Amino acid sequence: MLQQDEFDLKTGAGLIACPRCDALHVEEELPEGVTAQCIRCGHVLARPRAGAFSQIIALAVTTLVLVLAAVFFPFLEISRMGFGHGTSLFGVALAFADGLLAPLVLAVLVLVIGLPAARAGLLVYTLLPLARGRKPYAHVARAFRLSEQMKPWSMAEIFIIGTGVAMVKVGGLARISFGPAFWAFVALVFVSIASRSFMCATTIWDAIEDAGAPTDGREKIEGTPGA
Ligand SMILES: [Zn+2]
């Protein structure tokens, strides 16, 4: 662990680059509630908050429960002239499982359901020991890195907007009522927004490092302290 105002140009340890404009800053331990902003463009670099890890874990577990509800509860019901049909996403997936649309259904399930669930699982795996002040689990840096890489690909919000647009189109032809799974999806969108606002990747990386797991590439360069 480097001391205050120390940095290592070989590995980048102790330095922090602005993700928006690349300005390089020397990293400092921030007290809780203080925000670190880029000196050049004002982008927020770190914003540690008290109890944020427990809040993110709670939201990640909520995400897992909502994803289960979104898959297995009825998503919507279409009725016309007295005949109605309701289905869940799982039912849709089974109905198209061996047709031409199978790859599309698979992609939708992975992007809309699989990725948010996997991300929530990885966050719980990363943060659970850190929130209790214990030693992190094995491969914690890889787990958190993977969770950050999945972030742009979780598309629950886009799915809900797409469904809304499709419903407006179909609304003229038949009567549509939304099932519990639709509302679980809407809740999922709000939970993911809340989780993003609590989350500060810099603080989590710092906590992983402080707990003794190498994260800054020192483990990959021979002859440096973490190797
Ligand atoms: Zn900047």
py3Dmol code that shows the C-alpha trace and the ligand (Angstrom):
import py3Dmol

protein = """\
ATOM      1  CA  MET A   1       0.000   0.000   0.000  1.00  0.00           C
ATOM      2  CA  LEU A   2       1.427   3.394  -0.991  1.00  0.00           C
ATOM      3  CA  GLN A   3       1.582   6.276   1.464  1.00  0.00           C
ATOM      4  CA  GLN A   4      -0.168   9.619   0.957  1.00  0.00           C
ATOM      5  CA  ASP A   5       1.099  11.531  -2.150  1.00  0.00           C
ATOM      6  CA  GLU A   6       3.217   8.578  -3.337  1.00  0.00           C
ATOM      7  CA  PHE A   7       2.697   7.135  -6.791  1.00  0.00           C
ATOM      8  CA  ASP A   8       4.316   4.661  -9.142  1.00  0.00           C
ATOM      9  CA  LEU A   9       4.563   5.619 -12.840  1.00  0.00           C
ATOM     10  CA  LYS A  10       5.424   2.050 -13.854  1.00  0.00           C
ATOM     11  CA  THR A  11       2.070   0.613 -12.759  1.00  0.00           C
ATOM     12  CA  GLY A  12      -0.067   3.722 -12.279  1.00  0.00           C
ATOM     13  CA  ALA A  13      -0.567   2.873  -8.598  1.00  0.00           C
ATOM     14  CA  GLY A  14      -1.512   5.978  -6.599  1.00  0.00           C
ATOM     15  CA  LEU A  15      -2.617   7.871  -9.722  1.00  0.00           C
ATOM     16  CA  ILE A  16      -6.140   8.355 -11.004  1.00  0.00           C
ATOM     17  CA  ALA A  17      -7.064   9.427 -14.553  1.00  0.00           C
ATOM     18  CA  CYS A  18     -10.267  11.267 -15.376  1.00  0.00           C
ATOM     19  CA  PRO A  19     -12.431   8.877 -17.460  1.00  0.00           C
ATOM     20  CA  ARG A  20     -13.747  11.831 -19.506  1.00  0.00           C
ATOM     21  CA  CYS A  21     -10.681  13.980 -20.309  1.00  0.00           C
ATOM     22  CA  ASP A  22      -7.692  11.831 -19.200  1.00  0.00           C
ATOM     23  CA  ALA A  23      -6.253  14.467 -16.823  1.00  0.00           C
ATOM     24  CA  LEU A  24      -3.993  12.639 -14.345  1.00  0.00           C
ATOM     25  CA  HIS A  25      -4.409  13.206 -10.594  1.00  0.00           C
ATOM     26  CA  VAL A  26      -2.511  11.966  -7.548  1.00  0.00           C
ATOM     27  CA  GLU A  27      -4.895   9.790  -5.524  1.00  0.00           C
ATOM     28  CA  GLU A  28      -5.762  10.752  -1.958  1.00  0.00           C
ATOM     29  CA  GLU A  29      -7.709   8.994   0.782  1.00  0.00           C
ATOM     30  CA  LEU A  30     -11.003  10.895   0.963  1.00  0.00           C
ATOM     31  CA  PRO A  31     -13.082  11.221   4.115  1.00  0.00           C
ATOM     32  CA  GLU A  32     -16.694  10.039   3.709  1.00  0.00           C
ATOM     33  CA  GLY A  33     -19.043  12.588   2.162  1.00  0.00           C
ATOM     34  CA  VAL A  34     -16.296  14.437   0.260  1.00  0.00           C
ATOM     35  CA  THR A  35     -16.410  14.492  -3.556  1.00  0.00           C
ATOM     36  CA  ALA A  36     -13.275  14.421  -5.721  1.00  0.00           C
ATOM     37  CA  GLN A  37     -13.733  16.183  -9.066  1.00  0.00           C
ATOM     38  CA  CYS A  38     -11.493  16.401 -12.122  1.00  0.00           C
ATOM     39  CA  ILE A  39      -9.458  19.622 -11.956  1.00  0.00           C
ATOM     40  CA  ARG A  40      -9.908  20.171 -15.711  1.00  0.00           C
ATOM     41  CA  CYS A  41     -13.468  19.135 -16.670  1.00  0.00           C
ATOM     42  CA  GLY A  42     -15.222  18.753 -13.308  1.00  0.00           C
ATOM     43  CA  HIS A  43     -16.154  15.063 -13.810  1.00  0.00           C
ATOM     44  CA  VAL A  44     -16.758  13.299 -10.466  1.00  0.00           C
ATOM     45  CA  LEU A  45     -13.810  10.954  -9.820  1.00  0.00           C
ATOM     46  CA  ALA A  46     -14.759   9.559  -6.402  1.00  0.00           C
ATOM     47  CA  ARG A  47     -17.570  10.078  -3.926  1.00  0.00           C
ATOM     48  CA  PRO A  48     -17.240   7.801  -0.882  1.00  0.00           C
ATOM     49  CA  ARG A  49     -20.395   7.553   1.251  1.00  0.00           C
ATOM     50  CA  ALA A  50     -21.024   5.980   4.633  1.00  0.00           C
ATOM     51  CA  GLY A  51     -22.789   2.609   4.407  1.00  0.00           C
ATOM     52  CA  ALA A  52     -22.798   2.658   0.584  1.00  0.00           C
ATOM     53  CA  PHE A  53     -21.579  -0.967   0.330  1.00  0.00           C
ATOM     54  CA  SER A  54     -24.495  -2.311   2.411  1.00  0.00           C
ATOM     55  CA  GLN A  55     -26.949  -0.240   0.345  1.00  0.00           C
ATOM     56  CA  ILE A  56     -25.518  -1.562  -2.940  1.00  0.00           C
ATOM     57  CA  ILE A  57     -25.699  -5.159  -1.607  1.00  0.00           C
ATOM     58  CA  ALA A  58     -29.341  -4.631  -0.584  1.00  0.00           C
ATOM     59  CA  LEU A  59     -30.169  -3.241  -4.039  1.00  0.00           C
ATOM     60  CA  ALA A  60     -28.315  -6.107  -5.774  1.00  0.00           C
ATOM     61  CA  VAL A  61     -30.317  -8.706  -3.799  1.00  0.00           C
ATOM     62  CA  THR A  62     -33.512  -6.777  -4.677  1.00  0.00           C
ATOM     63  CA  THR A  63     -32.460  -6.973  -8.344  1.00  0.00           C
ATOM     64  CA  LEU A  64     -32.107 -10.772  -8.125  1.00  0.00           C
ATOM     65  CA  VAL A  65     -35.597 -11.143  -6.586  1.00  0.00           C
ATOM     66  CA  LEU A  66     -37.150  -8.806  -9.188  1.00  0.00           C
ATOM     67  CA  VAL A  67     -35.436 -10.667 -12.046  1.00  0.00           C
ATOM     68  CA  LEU A  68     -36.973 -13.956 -10.840  1.00  0.00           C
ATOM     69  CA  ALA A  69     -40.405 -12.281 -10.660  1.00  0.00           C
ATOM     70  CA  ALA A  70     -39.895 -10.733 -14.117  1.00  0.00           C
ATOM     71  CA  VAL A  71     -39.131 -14.101 -15.709  1.00  0.00           C
ATOM     72  CA  PHE A  72     -41.782 -16.341 -14.172  1.00  0.00           C
ATOM     73  CA  PHE A  73     -44.806 -14.107 -13.424  1.00  0.00           C
ATOM     74  CA  PRO A  74     -47.231 -13.222 -16.273  1.00  0.00           C
ATOM     75  CA  PHE A  75     -45.813 -10.332 -18.320  1.00  0.00           C
ATOM     76  CA  LEU A  76     -48.948  -9.188 -20.122  1.00  0.00           C
ATOM     77  CA  GLU A  77     -52.352 -10.376 -21.194  1.00  0.00           C
ATOM     78  CA  ILE A  78     -53.911  -9.660 -24.558  1.00  0.00           C
ATOM     79  CA  SER A  79     -57.673 -10.051 -24.972  1.00  0.00           C
ATOM     80  CA  ARG A  80     -60.016  -9.465 -27.912  1.00  0.00           C
ATOM     81  CA  MET A  81     -63.695 -10.307 -28.283  1.00  0.00           C
ATOM     82  CA  GLY A  82     -63.782 -12.337 -25.098  1.00  0.00           C
ATOM     83  CA  PHE A  83     -60.698 -14.423 -25.859  1.00  0.00           C
ATOM     84  CA  GLY A  84     -57.622 -13.724 -23.755  1.00  0.00           C
ATOM     85  CA  HIS A  85     -54.079 -15.001 -23.532  1.00  0.00           C
ATOM     86  CA  GLY A  86     -51.456 -14.216 -20.919  1.00  0.00           C
ATOM     87  CA  THR A  87     -47.841 -15.284 -20.833  1.00  0.00           C
ATOM     88  CA  SER A  88     -44.583 -14.886 -18.955  1.00  0.00           C
ATOM     89  CA  LEU A  89     -41.166 -14.201 -20.523  1.00  0.00           C
ATOM     90  CA  PHE A  90     -40.229 -17.797 -19.701  1.00  0.00           C
ATOM     91  CA  GLY A  91     -43.336 -18.972 -21.615  1.00  0.00           C
ATOM     92  CA  VAL A  92     -42.363 -16.788 -24.627  1.00  0.00           C
ATOM     93  CA  ALA A  93     -38.846 -18.218 -24.577  1.00  0.00           C
ATOM     94  CA  LEU A  94     -40.198 -21.786 -24.555  1.00  0.00           C
ATOM     95  CA  ALA A  95     -42.684 -20.997 -27.370  1.00  0.00           C
ATOM     96  CA  PHE A  96     -39.903 -19.730 -29.695  1.00  0.00           C
ATOM     97  CA  ALA A  97     -37.209 -22.135 -28.488  1.00  0.00           C
ATOM     98  CA  ASP A  98     -36.990 -24.157 -31.725  1.00  0.00           C
ATOM     99  CA  GLY A  99     -38.065 -21.610 -34.344  1.00  0.00           C
ATOM    100  CA  LEU A 100     -36.178 -19.098 -36.502  1.00  0.00           C
ATOM    101  CA  LEU A 101     -36.514 -16.516 -33.722  1.00  0.00           C
ATOM    102  CA  ALA A 102     -34.639 -18.672 -31.196  1.00  0.00           C
ATOM    103  CA  PRO A 103     -31.350 -16.660 -31.435  1.00  0.00           C
ATOM    104  CA  LEU A 104     -33.294 -13.393 -30.970  1.00  0.00           C
ATOM    105  CA  VAL A 105     -35.150 -14.758 -27.918  1.00  0.00           C
ATOM    106  CA  LEU A 106     -31.862 -15.981 -26.470  1.00  0.00           C
ATOM    107  CA  ALA A 107     -30.228 -12.551 -27.009  1.00  0.00           C
ATOM    108  CA  VAL A 108     -33.171 -10.772 -25.352  1.00  0.00           C
ATOM    109  CA  LEU A 109     -33.102 -13.120 -22.354  1.00  0.00           C
ATOM    110  CA  VAL A 110     -29.319 -12.751 -21.913  1.00  0.00           C
ATOM    111  CA  LEU A 111     -29.243  -8.934 -22.291  1.00  0.00           C
ATOM    112  CA  VAL A 112     -32.437  -8.159 -20.386  1.00  0.00           C
ATOM    113  CA  ILE A 113     -32.428 -10.844 -17.674  1.00  0.00           C
ATOM    114  CA  GLY A 114     -29.045 -12.616 -17.599  1.00  0.00           C
ATOM    115  CA  LEU A 115     -26.714  -9.628 -17.453  1.00  0.00           C
ATOM    116  CA  PRO A 116     -28.515  -7.638 -14.702  1.00  0.00           C
ATOM    117  CA  ALA A 117     -28.742 -10.848 -12.628  1.00  0.00           C
ATOM    118  CA  ALA A 118     -25.081 -11.763 -13.217  1.00  0.00           C
ATOM    119  CA  ARG A 119     -23.997  -8.203 -12.386  1.00  0.00           C
ATOM    120  CA  ALA A 120     -25.998  -8.210  -9.159  1.00  0.00           C
ATOM    121  CA  GLY A 121     -24.433 -11.560  -8.216  1.00  0.00           C
ATOM    122  CA  LEU A 122     -20.901 -10.283  -8.904  1.00  0.00           C
ATOM    123  CA  LEU A 123     -21.520  -7.115  -6.851  1.00  0.00           C
ATOM    124  CA  VAL A 124     -22.741  -9.157  -3.869  1.00  0.00           C
ATOM    125  CA  TYR A 125     -19.684 -11.436  -4.237  1.00  0.00           C
ATOM    126  CA  THR A 126     -17.348  -8.388  -4.316  1.00  0.00           C
ATOM    127  CA  LEU A 127     -18.931  -6.276  -1.583  1.00  0.00           C
ATOM    128  CA  LEU A 128     -20.251  -8.756   1.000  1.00  0.00           C
ATOM    129  CA  PRO A 129     -16.880  -9.360   2.731  1.00  0.00           C
ATOM    130  CA  LEU A 130     -15.791  -5.711   2.266  1.00  0.00           C
ATOM    131  CA  ALA A 131     -18.961  -4.376   3.930  1.00  0.00           C
ATOM    132  CA  ARG A 132     -18.239  -6.549   6.979  1.00  0.00           C
ATOM    133  CA  GLY A 133     -14.561  -5.507   7.055  1.00  0.00           C
ATOM    134  CA  ARG A 134     -13.335  -9.010   6.184  1.00  0.00           C
ATOM    135  CA  LYS A 135     -10.835 -10.347   3.665  1.00  0.00           C
ATOM    136  CA  PRO A 136     -12.313 -10.349   0.113  1.00  0.00           C
ATOM    137  CA  TYR A 137     -13.146 -13.629  -1.648  1.00  0.00           C
ATOM    138  CA  ALA A 138     -10.770 -15.119  -4.247  1.00  0.00           C
ATOM    139  CA  HIS A 139     -10.548 -13.379  -7.673  1.00  0.00           C
ATOM    140  CA  VAL A 140     -12.438 -10.353  -6.326  1.00  0.00           C
ATOM    141  CA  ALA A 141     -10.670  -7.926  -8.711  1.00  0.00           C
ATOM    142  CA  ARG A 142     -11.662 -10.062 -11.711  1.00  0.00           C
ATOM    143  CA  ALA A 143     -15.281 -10.292 -10.465  1.00  0.00           C
ATOM    144  CA  PHE A 144     -15.628  -6.505 -10.046  1.00  0.00           C
ATOM    145  CA  ARG A 145     -13.856  -5.819 -13.361  1.00  0.00           C
ATOM    146  CA  LEU A 146     -16.337  -8.146 -15.109  1.00  0.00           C
ATOM    147  CA  SER A 147     -19.280  -6.449 -13.391  1.00  0.00           C
ATOM    148  CA  GLU A 148     -18.056  -3.034 -14.603  1.00  0.00           C
ATOM    149  CA  GLN A 149     -17.640  -4.383 -18.156  1.00  0.00           C
ATOM    150  CA  MET A 150     -21.246  -5.647 -18.146  1.00  0.00           C
ATOM    151  CA  LYS A 151     -22.635  -2.255 -17.130  1.00  0.00           C
ATOM    152  CA  PRO A 152     -23.280  -0.819 -20.632  1.00  0.00           C
ATOM    153  CA  TRP A 153     -24.849  -4.119 -21.805  1.00  0.00           C
ATOM    154  CA  SER A 154     -27.616  -4.427 -19.185  1.00  0.00           C
ATOM    155  CA  MET A 155     -30.658  -3.405 -21.182  1.00  0.00           C
ATOM    156  CA  ALA A 156     -33.692  -3.725 -18.900  1.00  0.00           C
ATOM    157  CA  GLU A 157     -34.525  -0.001 -19.351  1.00  0.00           C
ATOM    158  CA  ILE A 158     -34.424  -0.197 -23.149  1.00  0.00           C
ATOM    159  CA  PHE A 159     -36.604  -3.316 -23.054  1.00  0.00           C
ATOM    160  CA  ILE A 160     -39.269  -1.475 -21.007  1.00  0.00           C
ATOM    161  CA  ILE A 161     -39.263   1.527 -23.387  1.00  0.00           C
ATOM    162  CA  GLY A 162     -39.455  -0.856 -26.391  1.00  0.00           C
ATOM    163  CA  THR A 163     -42.352  -2.761 -24.801  1.00  0.00           C
ATOM    164  CA  GLY A 164     -44.166   0.522 -24.102  1.00  0.00           C
ATOM    165  CA  VAL A 165     -43.859   1.614 -27.755  1.00  0.00           C
ATOM    166  CA  ALA A 166     -45.035  -1.812 -28.994  1.00  0.00           C
ATOM    167  CA  MET A 167     -48.039  -1.688 -26.619  1.00  0.00           C
ATOM    168  CA  VAL A 168     -49.154   1.667 -28.023  1.00  0.00           C
ATOM    169  CA  LYS A 169     -49.101   0.113 -31.522  1.00  0.00           C
ATOM    170  CA  VAL A 170     -50.961  -3.074 -30.495  1.00  0.00           C
ATOM    171  CA  GLY A 171     -53.350  -1.179 -28.189  1.00  0.00           C
ATOM    172  CA  GLY A 172     -55.662  -0.309 -31.105  1.00  0.00           C
ATOM    173  CA  LEU A 173     -56.158  -3.964 -32.064  1.00  0.00           C
ATOM    174  CA  ALA A 174     -56.733  -5.677 -28.735  1.00  0.00           C
ATOM    175  CA  ARG A 175     -57.114  -4.938 -25.036  1.00  0.00           C
ATOM    176  CA  ILE A 176     -53.838  -5.265 -23.180  1.00  0.00           C
ATOM    177  CA  SER A 177     -53.281  -5.539 -19.457  1.00  0.00           C
ATOM    178  CA  PHE A 178     -49.879  -5.646 -17.822  1.00  0.00           C
ATOM    179  CA  GLY A 179     -49.050  -8.484 -15.429  1.00  0.00           C
ATOM    180  CA  PRO A 180     -46.871  -8.436 -12.291  1.00  0.00           C
ATOM    181  CA  ALA A 181     -43.731  -9.195 -14.336  1.00  0.00           C
ATOM    182  CA  PHE A 182     -44.069  -5.888 -16.222  1.00  0.00           C
ATOM    183  CA  TRP A 183     -44.202  -3.960 -12.933  1.00  0.00           C
ATOM    184  CA  ALA A 184     -41.248  -6.006 -11.638  1.00  0.00           C
ATOM    185  CA  PHE A 185     -39.339  -4.760 -14.693  1.00  0.00           C
ATOM    186  CA  VAL A 186     -40.315  -1.149 -14.005  1.00  0.00           C
ATOM    187  CA  ALA A 187     -39.117  -1.585 -10.393  1.00  0.00           C
ATOM    188  CA  LEU A 188     -35.900  -3.128 -11.737  1.00  0.00           C
ATOM    189  CA  VAL A 189     -35.209   0.033 -13.746  1.00  0.00           C
ATOM    190  CA  PHE A 190     -35.607   2.246 -10.641  1.00  0.00           C
ATOM    191  CA  VAL A 191     -33.482  -0.117  -8.521  1.00  0.00           C
ATOM    192  CA  SER A 192     -30.706  -0.001 -11.126  1.00  0.00           C
ATOM    193  CA  ILE A 193     -30.821   3.826 -11.203  1.00  0.00           C
ATOM    194  CA  ALA A 194     -30.590   3.912  -7.372  1.00  0.00           C
ATOM    195  CA  SER A 195     -27.734   1.406  -7.415  1.00  0.00           C
ATOM    196  CA  ARG A 196     -25.795   3.524  -9.941  1.00  0.00           C
ATOM    197  CA  SER A 197     -26.208   6.640  -7.805  1.00  0.00           C
ATOM    198  CA  PHE A 198     -24.848   4.842  -4.687  1.00  0.00           C
ATOM    199  CA  MET A 199     -22.021   3.200  -6.536  1.00  0.00           C
ATOM    200  CA  CYS A 200     -18.552   4.731  -6.724  1.00  0.00           C
ATOM    201  CA  ALA A 201     -16.187   2.418  -8.593  1.00  0.00           C
ATOM    202  CA  THR A 202     -13.065   4.247  -7.356  1.00  0.00           C
ATOM    203  CA  THR A 203     -14.099   3.707  -3.724  1.00  0.00           C
ATOM    204  CA  ILE A 204     -14.776  -0.002  -4.330  1.00  0.00           C
ATOM    205  CA  TRP A 205     -11.390  -0.463  -6.058  1.00  0.00           C
ATOM    206  CA  ASP A 206      -9.726   1.329  -3.130  1.00  0.00           C
ATOM    207  CA  ALA A 207     -11.514  -0.896  -0.615  1.00  0.00           C
ATOM    208  CA  ILE A 208     -10.413  -4.015  -2.528  1.00  0.00           C
ATOM    209  CA  GLU A 209      -6.794  -2.755  -2.502  1.00  0.00           C
ATOM    210  CA  ASP A 210      -6.921  -1.789   1.179  1.00  0.00           C
ATOM    211  CA  ALA A 211      -8.187  -5.309   1.957  1.00  0.00           C
ATOM    212  CA  GLY A 212      -4.986  -6.683   0.415  1.00  0.00           C
ATOM    213  CA  ALA A 213      -6.039  -7.815  -3.091  1.00  0.00           C
ATOM    214  CA  PRO A 214      -3.868  -6.406  -5.923  1.00  0.00           C
ATOM    215  CA  THR A 215      -5.893  -4.511  -8.566  1.00  0.00           C
ATOM    216  CA  ASP A 216      -3.616  -2.039 -10.314  1.00  0.00           C
ATOM    217  CA  GLY A 217      -1.557  -4.281 -12.581  1.00  0.00           C
ATOM    218  CA  ARG A 218       1.335  -4.761 -10.136  1.00  0.00           C
ATOM    219  CA  GLU A 219       0.414  -8.429 -10.045  1.00  0.00           C
ATOM    220  CA  LYS A 220       1.118  -8.584 -13.792  1.00  0.00           C
ATOM    221  CA  ILE A 221       4.540  -6.827 -13.834  1.00  0.00           C
ATOM    222  CA  GLU A 222       7.511  -8.795 -12.551  1.00  0.00           C
ATOM    223  CA  GLY A 223       9.818  -7.307  -9.923  1.00  0.00           C
ATOM    224  CA  THR A 224       7.259  -4.980  -8.298  1.00  0.00           C
ATOM    225  CA  PRO A 225       6.038  -5.326  -4.712  1.00  0.00           C
ATOM    226  CA  GLY A 226       2.658  -6.898  -5.547  1.00  0.00           C
ATOM    227  CA  ALA A 227       4.080  -9.485  -7.992  1.00  0.00           C
TER     228      ALA A 227
END
"""
ligand_1 = """\
1
ZN
Zn -11.628 15.469 -16.594
"""
view = py3Dmol.view(width=600, height=400)
view.addModel(protein, "pdb")
view.setStyle({"model": 0}, {"cartoon": {"style": "trace"}})
view.addModel(ligand_1, "xyz")
view.setStyle({"model": 1}, {"stick": {}})
view.zoomTo()
view.show()
